[in-house]
Structures are given as C-alpha cells and as structure tokens.
Amino acid sequence: MNRKKILVVDDDAVILKILSMKLRGAGYEVLMAEDGGAAVGAARREKPDVILLDITFPPDIAGGPPWDGFLILAWLRRLEEAKNTPVIMISGDDSAVAQKRAWAAGAFDFCPKPLDCPMIIEAIERAIGPAIPKAA
C-alpha cells in the first residue's frame, strides 16, 4: 500500500525536521524542499498528494528571483503535475490579511506559526483524507 506523500516547503531546517517527524509519525511519506526551485522540482518528480508551503523565504543571494510562497504557488499551479494539488500555506504572519491573500492565491487552507501539528494534520486530512485509508 502506498502512503500519501506530503511535500513540506520551508527554509527553516527546524520546521522541516519537526513537521517531518510529526507527519511520518502520523503515517505520511514526507518530502522536503528548502526553496522554490527545489519545491517545483520535487512536485514535478514526486507528485505529492498535498503541499505544506511557507510564505516567507529569505532573498536569493545569488541574484535569482525573490521567491515567496505566493510565487511558488503560482509556479506550482502552472505545472500539470501539481496544478490540482492542495496547498496548505504556513506562516508566522497570522494576520487576517495573510490568510485572505493565501486563499485568494488558491491555497486550500492556512495554518499559522508557531506550528500546531494537530491543526496541520487536521487540515491535511480535510484535503486528502487520513494517511492510511480505512479498510472497506
């Protein structure tokens, strides 16, 4: 039986580790990306069932485009492999403006930081169901 895949996109290694441990413990397969380029590549290759996407990323010191979660989401929506994948935005900005902007951009849901792992797992289950389907 294949486990459902979750792609976690965040530049913070601590957040990636915490979410990875919690989501694996809940029965999901977890993929990780630290920036927009890695997120787009992973989405194309792995075709995750849901994507957890941070909104804020540091500027690209190599002179590339300044990625943020909204730009990454726009790129994902152009990919055949990810255009219909539910995206749950996560952010330290818990303002109503950030939430409205996330939903307007096409996010399935919004979860504030600091992360509430049970809330994130509930959002994932609303988007794609439990990690392991119930036996018929």
C-alpha positions as CSV (number, residue, x, y, z in Angstrom):
1,M,0.0,0.0,0.0
2,N,1.4,3.4,-1.0
3,R,1.4,6.1,1.7
4,K,0.2,9.5,0.9
5,K,3.0,12.0,0.1
6,I,3.4,15.4,1.7
7,L,5.8,17.9,0.3
8,V,6.9,20.4,3.1
9,V,8.5,23.6,1.7
10,D,10.2,25.8,4.3
11,D,13.6,27.5,4.6
12,D,13.8,26.7,8.3
13,A,15.6,23.4,9.0
14,V,13.9,23.1,12.4
15,I,10.4,23.4,11.0
16,L,11.3,20.9,8.3
17,K,12.6,18.4,10.9
18,I,9.6,18.9,13.3
19,L,7.0,18.5,10.5
20,S,8.8,15.6,9.0
21,M,8.8,13.7,12.4
22,K,5.2,14.5,13.2
23,L,3.9,13.7,9.7
24,R,5.9,10.5,9.4
25,G,4.5,9.5,12.9
26,A,1.0,10.1,11.6
27,G,1.7,7.7,8.7
28,Y,2.5,10.0,5.8
29,E,5.5,9.9,3.5
30,V,7.3,13.2,3.7
31,L,9.3,15.1,1.1
32,M,11.2,18.3,1.9
33,A,12.3,21.3,0.0
34,E,14.1,24.4,1.3
35,D,13.3,26.8,-1.6
36,G,11.1,27.4,-4.6
37,G,13.3,25.7,-7.1
38,A,13.5,22.6,-5.0
39,A,9.8,22.7,-4.4
40,V,8.9,22.9,-8.1
41,G,11.4,20.1,-8.9
42,A,10.0,17.8,-6.1
43,A,6.4,18.5,-7.2
44,R,7.2,17.5,-10.8
45,R,9.2,14.4,-9.8
46,E,7.3,13.1,-6.8
47,K,3.7,14.3,-7.5
48,P,2.8,14.8,-3.8
49,D,-0.8,14.5,-2.5
50,V,-0.6,17.8,-0.6
51,I,2.0,20.6,-0.2
52,L,2.7,22.5,3.0
53,L,4.2,25.8,1.9
54,D,5.7,28.6,3.9
55,I,5.0,32.1,2.8
56,T,8.3,33.8,3.7
57,F,11.7,32.9,2.3
58,P,15.0,34.8,2.5
59,P,16.2,36.8,-0.5
60,D,18.2,34.8,-3.1
61,I,21.8,35.9,-2.5
62,A,22.8,34.5,-5.9
63,G,20.8,37.2,-7.7
64,G,17.9,35.0,-8.7
65,P,14.2,36.0,-8.4
66,P,13.0,36.7,-4.8
67,W,10.9,33.6,-4.1
68,D,8.0,33.7,-1.6
69,G,5.2,31.3,-1.0
70,F,2.8,33.1,-3.4
71,L,5.3,33.0,-6.3
72,I,6.0,29.3,-5.6
73,L,2.2,28.6,-5.5
74,A,1.8,30.4,-8.8
75,W,4.6,28.2,-10.4
76,L,3.0,25.1,-9.0
77,R,-0.4,26.0,-10.5
78,R,1.3,26.1,-13.9
79,L,2.6,22.6,-13.6
80,E,0.5,19.8,-15.0
81,E,1.8,17.6,-12.1
82,A,0.8,20.0,-9.4
83,K,-2.0,22.3,-10.7
84,N,-4.7,20.5,-8.7
85,T,-2.6,19.5,-5.6
86,P,-4.0,21.0,-2.4
87,V,-1.6,23.6,-0.9
88,I,-1.7,24.5,2.8
89,M,0.1,27.8,3.4
90,I,2.0,28.1,6.7
91,S,3.3,31.4,8.0
92,G,4.5,33.3,11.0
93,D,2.2,36.1,9.9
94,D,-1.1,35.1,11.5
95,S,-2.9,38.2,10.2
96,A,-6.3,38.1,8.5
97,V,-4.6,39.8,5.6
98,A,-2.1,36.9,5.2
99,Q,-4.9,34.3,5.4
100,K,-7.1,36.1,2.9
101,R,-4.1,36.5,0.5
102,A,-3.4,32.8,0.8
103,W,-6.9,31.8,0.0
104,A,-7.1,34.3,-2.9
105,A,-3.9,32.8,-4.3
106,G,-5.6,29.4,-4.3
107,A,-4.4,27.8,-1.1
108,F,-6.6,25.0,0.3
109,D,-6.0,26.2,3.9
110,F,-3.8,28.4,6.1
111,C,-2.0,27.4,9.3
112,P,-0.1,29.9,11.4
113,K,3.2,29.5,13.1
114,P,4.2,28.6,15.7
115,L,3.0,25.3,14.3
116,D,0.2,23.4,15.8
117,C,0.8,20.0,14.4
118,P,-2.6,18.6,15.3
119,M,-4.1,21.5,13.4
120,I,-1.9,20.8,10.4
121,I,-2.8,17.1,10.4
122,E,-6.5,18.1,10.5
123,A,-6.0,20.4,7.5
124,I,-4.2,17.6,5.6
125,E,-7.0,15.1,6.4
126,R,-9.6,17.6,5.2
127,A,-7.6,17.9,1.9
128,I,-6.7,14.3,1.2
129,G,-8.0,12.1,4.0
130,P,-6.1,10.1,6.6
131,A,-2.6,8.8,6.0
132,I,-3.8,5.3,5.7
133,P,-7.2,4.6,4.1
134,K,-9.6,2.8,6.3
135,A,-10.3,-0.8,5.2
136,A,-13.5,-1.3,3.3
